[in-house]
Amino acid sequence: MGDVRTLDTGTEHLLGRVEDGVAVISFNRPERRNALHPEMYDGFDRLLPVLAEDAEVGALVVTGVGGAFCAGGDVRAMDEGNSGGSPRKLSFEERVTDLRRRQRSVSAALNDFPKVTIAALPGPAAGAGLSIALACDLRIAAQRAVITTAFAKVGFSGDFGGSWFLTQMLGAAKARELYLTSDRLTAADAERLGVVNKVLADEDFDAAALAYARGFAQGPVVAYRYIKENINRAVGADLRTCLDAEAVAMSRTAQTEDHREAARAFVEKRNPHFVGH
């Protein structure tokens, strides 16, 4: 194990560290199954731009402590607020502005993050928690994990981009089903659908997730960045726009030391040693 560097998230509700080239951000409200808290959004907003530029970070893992990933919105706190416990009700316009800001600082930022992002689900991911997991490039889950959109069961329509990500992954018909029914999917079910990329054993899940992420942190990170850009662009752009952009990205990656090393390794019949540039 290499050195571990602690990251300042600005809140106890979000933990951060860098270990073996992997940045790990952990939801930390285990008594509420890591339900979202306003300070968490500020923590992501604080960390992600810094980690994007950190040369020591090659990949990012988002996970949760205490056996859960994230239960989504804090329904108990919502009920307290609805019952008059909140000091002041936000206006409709204030709610829209605030939620847009939060969504951009988390889901949009994860989708645009220039390094591989992995949601590691040690347990349940629901509502906005699932949406945030879907914003990552890849999802790995412990066998005990379950996922659910959950929104309809509490009278919500959904936020943090889950409807968009699920529609892109599964098509509109399946996305409608999962949102309208709020069915609970096991990790195995989610893997069969393609929502989860890999299911790992419950035992030593955190260590296995870090090892999985380390493989990307030690890979051709410049190529990964352009692969992400290419695929993100492909969602909405026409073929010729994508072809032109691929030509730029391919020419850029052809100039990297990682490409030259990989070509040498191929000829020499050995595994490449990537250096990240």
LUMSE-556751 format. One record per atom (N, C-alpha, C): residue in one letter; x, y negated, z. Coordinates in steps of 0.001 Angstrom, whole numbers, padded with zeros to 6 digits, always signed. Example, Ala and Ser with C-alpha at 12.3 -4.5 7.8 and 13.67 -1.06 7.14 Angstrom:
<torvos>
a+013190+005690+007800a+012300+004500+007800a+013200+003300+007800s+012850+002250+007080s+013670+001060+007140s+012900-000030+007870
</torvos>
This chain:
<torvos>
m+000846+001198+000000m+000000+000000+000000m+000880-001246+000000g+000522-002224-000855g+001294-003447-000905g+000857-004425+000155d+001418-005635+000078d+001054-006676+001029d-000399-007104+000805v-001046-007477+001904v-002422-007955+001849v-002431-009427+002192r-003036-010233+001322r-003132-011666+001546r-004589-012037+001792t-004844-012698+002910t-006201-013104+003249t-006578-014367+002484l-007814-014406+001998l-008321-015565+001272l-009270-016354+002163d-009187-017661+002077d-010060-018537+002853d-011349-018761+002084t-012431-018136+002552t-013722-018271+001881t-014525-019459+002406g-014119-019993+003555g-014852-021085+004164g-016024-020652+005018t-016229-019329+005135t-017352-018832+005927t-017065-017424+006423e-017602-017100+007587e-017461-015749+008117e-018376-014770+007402h-019315-015276+006635h-020263-014409+005944h-019707-013833+004644l-018514-014243+004277l-017878-013754+003061l-016395-013557+003369l-015907-012348+003157l-014501-012044+003412l-013759-011968+002090g-012488-012325+002114g-011689-012265+000899g-010257-011867+001177r-009705-011066+000273r-008295-010693+000389r-007767-010346-001003v-006441-010347-001126v-005779-009857-002332v-004882-008707-001917e-005074-007568-002555e-004304-006373-002227e-003932-005643-003513d-002644-005399-003716d-002162-004673-004895d-002661-005289-006196g-002686-006605-006256g-003108-007286-007470g-004600-007381-007663v-005373-006897-006686v-006837-006919-006764v-007380-007884-005718a-008194-008833-006151a-008914-009692-005209a-010202-008986-004811v-010469-008929-003514v-011667-008267-002997v-012497-009301-002237i-013725-009515-002689i-014671-010405-002006i-015774-009535-001425s-016012-009655-000114s-016959-008779+000564s-018064-009579+001242f-019306-009226+000940f-020432-009766+001704f-020307-009268+003145n-020510-010161+004102n-020244-009791+005494n-021370-010260+006419r-022519-009637+006266r-023628-009807+007214r-024239-008424+007465p-023462-007512+008003p-023932-006128+008110p-025212-005964+008913e-025448-006870+009869e-026669-006775+010672e-027916-007079+009843r-027744-007703+008674r-028852-007981+007753r-028643-007258+006417r-027883-006194+006436r-027549-005425+005230r-026951-006334+004161n-026162-007292+004639n-025450-008244+003785n-026397-009109+002948a-027563-009411+003502a-028480-010334+002827a-027796-011670+002594l-028181-012323+001528l-027503-013549+001112l-027738-014686+002097h-026708-015505+002239h-026720-016673+003117h-026178-017851+002307p-026703-019072+002507p-026235-020222+001718p-024719-020395+001695e-024052-020065+002789e-022601-020236+002825e-021883-019285+001869m-022516-018168+001543m-021891-017219+000609m-021715-017843-000769y-022733-018580-001228y-022643-019196-002550y-021483-020196-002600d-021334-020956-001524d-020223-021907-001459d-018886-021181-001455g-018855-020006-000813g-017623-019216-000797g-017227-018752-002182f-018196-018278-002962f-017902-017887-004351f-017440-019094-005150d-018137-020216-004961d-017785-021435-005692d-016373-021886-005348r-015964-021633-004120r-014633-022017-003655r-013555-021064-004202l-013866-019753-004218l-012847-018753-004531l-012651-018493-006024l-013749-018357-006770l-013621-017856-008137l-012734-018723-009034p-012855-020057-009015p-011954-020850-009862p-010483-020681-009486v-010215-020525-008185v-008831-020340-007735v-008300-018979-008181l-009103-017940-008003l-008669-016589-008374l-008496-016449-009883a-009289-017179-010644a-009164-017131-012101a-007782-017584-012558e-007171-018511-011803e-005866-019055-012174e-004708-018399-011413d-005017-017490-010494d-003991-016872-009650d-003279-015763-010425a-002006-015963-010729a-001244-014999-011519a-001050-013671-010807e-001216-013653-009480e-001057-012410-008733e-002304-011543-008768v-003389-012084-009267v-004668-011374-009307v-004932-010888-010727g-005095-009565-010864g-005374-008992-012173g-006784-008468-012329a-007501-008314-011218a-008870-007826-011256a-009586-008289-009992l-010903-008257-010037l-011722-008725-008912l-012756-007667-008555v-012876-007369-007268v-013910-006471-006758v-014853-007273-005870v-016151-007092-006074v-017168-007638-005173v-017816-006453-004467t-017855-006486-003145t-018400-005358-002388t-019050-005873-001107g-019443-004959-000228g-020062-005333+001034g-019528-004496+002169v-019583-005029+003361v-019097-004300+004536v-020286-003624+005233g-019983-002636+006053g-021006-002027+006891g-021922-001043+006185g-021525-000550+005015g-022307+000491+004362g-023334+000025+003355a-023505-001277+003167a-024422-001808+002158a-023651-002722+001213f-024185-002889+000001f-023619-003893-000905f-024238-005239-000580c-025497-005416-000935c-026196-006672-000633c-027688-006445-000815a-028453-006788+000208a-029903-006596+000181a-030626-007691-000566g-029890-008659-001114g-030529-009765-001812g-030901-010880-000854g-031976-011574-001144g-032394-012680-000295g-032760-012214+001106d-032569-013098+002057d-032852-012790+003466d-034347-012996+003715v-035122-011919+003563v-036587-012018+003659v-037012-012437+005067r-036304-011986+006078r-036645-012383+007452r-036518-013890+007612a-035418-014458+007078a-035232-015911+007154a-036302-016640+006341m-036697-016039+005202m-037765-016650+004401m-039058-016711+005198d-039372-015626+005882d-040603-015588+006669d-040573-016626+007783e-039423-016766+008416e-039291-017769+009467e-039503-019168+008902g-038930-019418+007707g-039097-020723+007078g-040531-020979+006669n-041185-019908+006146n-042587-020056+005736n-043500-020310+006930s-043050-019864+008124s-043866-020029+009327s-043606-021344+010040g-042769-022178+009428g-042524-023497+010001g-041211-023618+010734g-040360-022564+010641g-039083-022623+011351g-038061-023504+010671s-038259-023826+009390s-037313-024670+008657s-037542-026132+009015p-036487-026912+009253p-036672-028310+009662p-037320-029176+008586r-037102-028844+007303r-037708-029630+006228r-037893-028750+005004k-039060-028805+004410k-039334-028055+003195k-038708-028776+002004l-038022-028021+001150l-037500-028606-000074l-038637-028833-001052s-038524-029890-001819s-039486-030119-002877s-039249-029102-003995f-040225-028977-004893f-040072-028065-006027f-038822-028405-006828e-038620-029690-007113e-037460-030099-007908e-036152-029782-007187e-036127-029968-005876e-034926-029657-005107e-034645-028156-005117r-035697-027356-005016r-035521-025900-005068r-034913-025469-006403v-035436-026010-007498v-034937-025650-008826v-033470-026034-008969t-033134-027259-008586t-031751-027737-008701t-030796-026900-007859d-031210-026594-006630d-030364-025829-005727d-030160-024413-006239l-031223-023765-006706l-031092-022387-007189l-030272-022328-008462r-030438-023290-009345r-029613-023316-010556r-028128-023420-010207r-027819-024274-009239r-026423-024425-008821r-025877-023110-008259r-026661-022464-007405r-026204-021218-006799r-026001-020128-007848q-026926-020021-008779q-026813-018989-009813q-025572-019202-010676r-025296-020449-010993r-024129-020730-011831r-022828-020463-011087s-022821-020749-009767s-021586-020570-009001s-021277-019103-008735v-022282-018226-008895v-022062-016793-008646v-022208-015989-009939s-023420-015816-010432s-023642-014929-011584s-022952-015422-012855a-023144-016685-013185a-022503-017208-014394a-020985-017183-014262a-020499-017526-013061a-019046-017541-012847a-018449-016142-012936l-019145-015140-012418l-018655-013762-012528l-018674-013291-013976n-019742-013623-014695n-019830-013222-016100n-018713-013845-016931d-018354-015090-016606d-017330-015812-017366d-015919-015603-016828f-015778-014943-015690f-014470-014789-015049f-013487-014136-016021p-012270-014674-016171p-011356-014213-017224p-010627-012915-016934k-010963-012251-015841k-010345-010966-015496k-011450-009946-015248v-011090-008676-015240v-012091-007631-015060v-012732-007752-013677t-014063-007745-013646t-014802-007816-012387t-015544-006503-012169i-015509-006021-010935i-016098-004727-010595i-016959-004896-009357a-018206-004489-009441a-019066-004425-008263a-018929-003031-007676a-018475-002951-006434a-018317-001675-005743a-019433-001543-004730l-020352-000616-004967l-021566-000480-004163l-021408+000672-003160p-021089+000357-001893p-020974+001415-000892p-022325+001913-000417g-023380+001175-000746g-024732+001504-000315g-025716+000671-001100p-026864+000325-000512p-027944-000325-001248p-027566-001662-001883a-028106-001874-003087a-028030-003164-003777a-029435-003481-004251a-029991-004589-003783a-031389-004899-004076a-031550-006369-004432g-032589-006664-005203g-032925-008046-005516g-031765-008805-006115a-031498-009986-005570a-030386-010796-006064a-029048-010111-005850g-028967-009226-004855g-027744-008441-004683g-027479-007578-005892l-028525-006926-006414l-028366-006148-007639l-028029-007064-008807s-028672-008216-008883s-028377-009153-009975s-026893-009531-009990i-026338-009775-008817i-024922-010144-008734i-024038-008976-009165a-024422-007765-008782a-023671-006591-009240a-023725-006472-010759l-024893-006761-011341l-025048-006683-012785l-024235-007750-013511a-023934-008850-012837a-023129-009911-013442a-021672-009503-013623c-021247-008479-012900c-019869-007997-013024c-019723-007134-014282d-018490-006953-014721d-018232-006164-015930d-018572-004697-015734l-018245-004165-014569l-018409-002749-014287l-019000-002567-012904r-019683-001445-012715r-020248-001114-011410r-019874+000316-011040i-019327+000481-009838i-019075+001807-009306i-019863+001925-008010a-020340+003125-007718a-021243+003291-006579a-020886+004540-005799a-021056+004472-004489a-020977+005665-003656a-022204+006529-003934q-022087+007816-003670q-023196+008730-003922q-024455+008317-003162r-024292+007712-001988r-025448+007347-001160r-026110+006041-001600a-025516+005330-002527a-026039+004028-002930a-027393+004167-003620v-028228+003182-003428v-029490+003065-004164v-029599+001641-004686i-030278+001487-005817i-030479+000146-006368i-031959-000062-006669t-032399-001290-006541t-033777-001652-006864t-033851-003138-007154t-034695-003496-008119t-034877-004927-008402t-035584-005597-007224a-036571-004933-006639a-037207-005325-005363a-038045-006598-005408f-037841-007474-006376f-038469-008795-006338f-039993-008717-006245a-040601-007885-007093a-042059-007839-007139a-042660-007443-005795k-041938-006647-005033k-042474-006183-003747k-042565-007300-002715v-041847-008403-002930v-041974-009548-002025v-042555-010762-002754g-043229-010495-003878g-043924-011571-004580g-043037-012543-005306f-041853-012090-005724f-040926-012948-006468f-040792-012462-007907s-040334-013353-008787s-040126-013009-010194s-038695-012577-010496g-037741-013025-009676g-036352-012607-009882g-035428-013764-010194d-034174-013638-009744d-033185-014688-009988d-031797-014082-010119f-030817-014946-010259f-029406-014594-010414f-029127-013736-011648g-030024-013843-012647g-029736-013274-013967g-030026-011805-014136g-030601-011150-013133g-030824-009719-013243g-031677-009324-014434s-032729-010099-014729s-033595-009756-015859s-032832-009844-017177w-031938-010809-017291w-031137-010954-018514w-030137-009804-018633f-029417-009525-017549f-028400-008470-017606f-029035-007107-017870l-030137-006789-017188l-030783-005496-017400l-031343-005371-018811t-031889-006459-019346t-032404-006416-020717t-031278-006159-021705q-030120-006795-021489q-028974-006559-022366q-028497-005110-022262m-028511-004557-021059m-027998-003200-020842m-028953-002127-021336l-030255-002299-021037l-031210-001203-021186l-032297-001456-022211g-032421-002692-022683g-033530-003044-023556g-034708-003569-022746a-035600-004274-023428a-036691-004956-022741a-037660-003985-022071a-037956-002842-022703a-038960-001927-022156a-038530-001383-020795k-037292-000933-020678k-036822-000373-019410k-036650-001470-018374a-036173-002627-018796a-036037-003747-017858a-037398-004125-017280r-038429-004164-018123r-039782-004443-017630r-040197-003419-016582e-039965-002153-016881e-040356-001095-015943e-039671-001279-014595l-038363-001505-014612l-037630-001610-013346l-038032-002853-012560y-038389-003924-013260y-038818-005139-012553y-040258-005031-012061l-041130-004469-012862l-042541-004417-012490l-042822-003377-011401t-042099-002266-011428t-042338-001208-010440t-041473-001335-009202s-040320-002006-009323s-039335-002067-008230s-038937-000676-007739d-038917+000290-008646d-038516+001651-008273d-037104+001669-007721r-036864+002567-006774r-035534+002782-006225r-034817+003847-007052l-033630+003527-007524l-032820+004470-008283l-031657+004950-007431t-031420+006250-007438t-030224+006772-006793t-029013+006396-007631a-027844+006570-007061a-026618+006291-007809a-026544+007157-009059a-026944+008424-008932a-026920+009321-010085a-027900+008868-011156d-029101+008441-010752d-030079+007903-011710d-029516+006692-012440a-028903+005792-011673a-028357+004565-012258a-027215+004872-013214e-026435+005887-012889e-025342+006277-013791e-025907+006839-015098r-026949+007664-015001r-027549+008228-016216r-028109+007131-017130l-028661+006084-016508l-029202+004977-017293l-028109+004104-017900g-026920+004114-017297g-025844+003240-017744g-025730+001968-016948v-026528+001836-015870v-026422+000661-015009v-025181+000759-014136v-024868+001970-013684v-023641+002249-012932v-022685+003003-013845n-021429+002595-013848n-020439+003214-014729n-019808+004473-014151k-019742+004529-012821k-019054+005649-012190k-019583+005834-010781v-019808+007087-010373v-020226+007407-009014v-019070+008110-008313l-018748+007614-007104l-017641+008164-006328l-018174+008749-005026a-017395+009585-004409a-017791+010198-003145a-017972+009134-002071d-018887+009412-001135d-019106+008495-000023d-017847+008341+000820e-017151+009456+001043e-015953+009423+001874e-014850+008632+001166d-014205+007750+001916d-013087+006946+001399d-013480+006141+000163f-014736+005694+000131f-015195+004952-001043f-014409+003669-001250d-014137+002940-000174d-013429+001662-000308d-012056+001851-000932a-011334+002879-000481a-009999+003138-001023a-010082+003564-002480a-011073+004385-002802a-011228+004831-004184a-011604+003669-005099a-012441+002752-004590a-012820+001583-005380a-011608+000695-005646l-010765+000525-004632l-009561-000284-004818l-008634+000364-005841a-008484+001684-005772a-007637+002393-006733a-008183+002234-008153y-009494+002295-008296y-010126+002110-009608y-009820+000713-010146a-009977-000290-009297a-009720-001667-009720a-008242-001895-010011r-007378-001240-009252r-005938-001402-009455r-005523-001002-010866g-006216-000006-011427g-005910+000402-012794g-006099-000728-013791f-007095-001591-013554f-007308-002740-014435f-006337-003871-014108a-006046-004059-012825a-005104-005109-012430a-003720-004853-013006q-003381-003591-013205q-002072-003224-013748q-002120-002983-015256g-003215-003350-015884g-003379-003147-017316g-003050-004390-018131p-003396-004391-019414p-003118-005540-020294p-004145-006652-020065v-003911-007467-019034v-004936-008402-018575v-005267-009481-019606v-004320-009845-020448v-004623-010826-021505v-005606-010217-022495a-005371-008976-022876a-006295-008297-023785a-007673-008152-023151y-007719-007820-021872y-009008-007697-021193y-009790-009011-021254r-009083-010117-021052r-009750-011414-021072r-010417-011666-022418y-009696-011374-023503y-010267-011612-024823y-011345-010586-025166i-011223-009371-024679i-012292-008380-024859i-013582-008892-024227k-013464-009427-023000k-014648-009981-022330k-015248-011127-023143e-014406-012026-023636e-014905-013152-024422e-015611-012663-025689n-015017-011666-026342n-015616-011132-027565n-017011-010565-027301i-017137-009782-026230i-018416-009134-025947i-019449-010149-025474n-019039-011103-024635n-019969-012153-024211n-020484-012945-025407r-019603-013235-026339r-019987-013997-027535r-020942-013181-028400a-020716-011874-028484a-021498-011016-029370a-022973-010972-028996v-023291-011294-027745v-024692-011263-027303v-025550-012248-028093g-024983-013413-028435g-025805-014430-029072g-025320-014955-030400a-024110-014593-030805a-023538-015171-032024a-023757-014258-033231d-023644-014839-034442d-023784-014037-035662d-022463-013336-035980l-022506-012408-036909l-021353-011565-037228l-020141-012383-037648r-020339-013354-038535r-019187-014096-039042r-018521-014924-037946t-019310-015484-037053t-018728-016204-035915t-017885-015261-035069c-018411-014064-034833c-017669-013084-034030c-016399-012621-034748l-016500-012400-036038l-015319-011976-036792l-014219-013040-036742d-014606-014303-036916d-013616-015379-036877d-012954-015464-035506a-013752-015326-034451a-013191-015391-033099a-012324-014177-032798e-012731-013010-033280e-011910-011815-033086e-010546-011971-033764a-010522-012635-034907a-009243-012838-035601a-008287-013666-034747v-008824-014695-034087v-007997-015528-033208v-007497-014716-032015a-008417-013985-031374a-008042-013218-030182a-007057-012108-030515m-007290-011421-031635m-006394-010332-032024m-004991-010861-032313s-004910-012003-032987s-003606-012597-033285s-002907-013038-032005r-003679-013544-031045r-003093-013956-029761r-002552-012753-028996t-003326-011684-028906t-002867-010519-028144t-001706-009812-028842a-001611-009966-030158a-000485-009369-030886a+000844-009989-030482q+000788-011188-029887q+002013-011878-029480q+002422-011575-028039t+001643-010759-027333t+001944-010509-025924t+003020-009444-025756e+003727-009540-024647e+004700-008515-024294e+003994-007193-024020d+002770-007256-023487d+002023-006022-023230d+001769-005248-024519h+001423-005947-025602h+001228-005254-026875h+002534-004629-027359r+003629-005385-027287r+004908-004848-027759r+005326-003624-026939e+005107-003709-025606e+005442-002586-024734e+004566-001369-025049a+003280-001596-025285a+002380-000484-025581a+002741+000189-026901a+003129-000613-027885a+003538-000040-029175a+004804+000805-029015r+005772+000288-028221r+007000+001069-027963r+006676+002367-027240a+005795+002263-026243a+005439+003448-025464a+004744+004494-026333f+003927+004041-027269f+003245+004968-028169f+004258+005749-029000v+005237+005038-029545v+006260+005684-030369v+007118+006631-029528e+007421+006199-028303e+008277+007001-027416e+007514+008057-026624k+006203+008139-026866k+005340+009144-026229k+005424+009095-024698r+005210+007876-024167r+005199+007679-022710r+004095+006700-022364n+003795+006582-021077n+002800+005619-020648n+003394+004215-020634p+002640+003219-021078p+003161+001852-021093p+003222+001256-019677h+004112+000312-019497h+004199-000443-018242h+003834-001883-018566f+002608-002260-018243f+002129-003590-018571f+002606-004603-017533v+002857-005832-018027v+003352-006883-017154v+002374-008064-017057g+001312-008042-017854g+000288-009057-017720g+000477-010291-018567h+001373-010231-019543h+001525-011383-020459h+002106-010917-021790
</torvos>
